[in-house]
């Protein structure tokens, strides 16, 4: 809700809004998965006319949370069990109230996605247990997406806008070998661990390279604060 007296250009806002019917978009989620010492998990896709490297991920199932999608798809495509650890991500998302945090701590996601704890804002102040309405970025440790890309899905029939969310992930147990990938053989995917520098050279799409760079910077910032 706008503050009293704040000016809003409703005409411009109306022009900017676009309604996309549900049959014309798809939600998907990917992970930027790291393991020490600073290696990134990529997938080599040989299904199409040109082999290319990409980040693991895929479409959301009906009724599934995007965080669950990211974890599930990464396991299906690579065989690795991953988790989404809290990391300080500047976000415009609001803090959950106490009751919501308690509900999340009892959900099925809790094993892979820990409930974040509140910390001071980067700018301004806010009671730790209240929902935020500030315009400042919140920098609490959490599991918010590190970014999103949008594009027209070339594999869909007709017009279909894909919204692909990226999450920072790590291995649940670095000592465990991967399971056999559970996707159909026709998917033709191969998992590889590479350095950040190699990932930035190997990834076919610039948007994915930006996702890796973003997570690498977040990890470096977290390490400097320790």
Helices and strands as residue ranges (DSSP letters): H 10-16, G 22-24, E 25-35, E 39-45, E 52-54, E 57-59, H 66-78, E 82-83, E 87-88, H 98-105, E 141-142, E 147-152, E 161-171, G 185-187, E 189-195, H 196-202, H 206-225
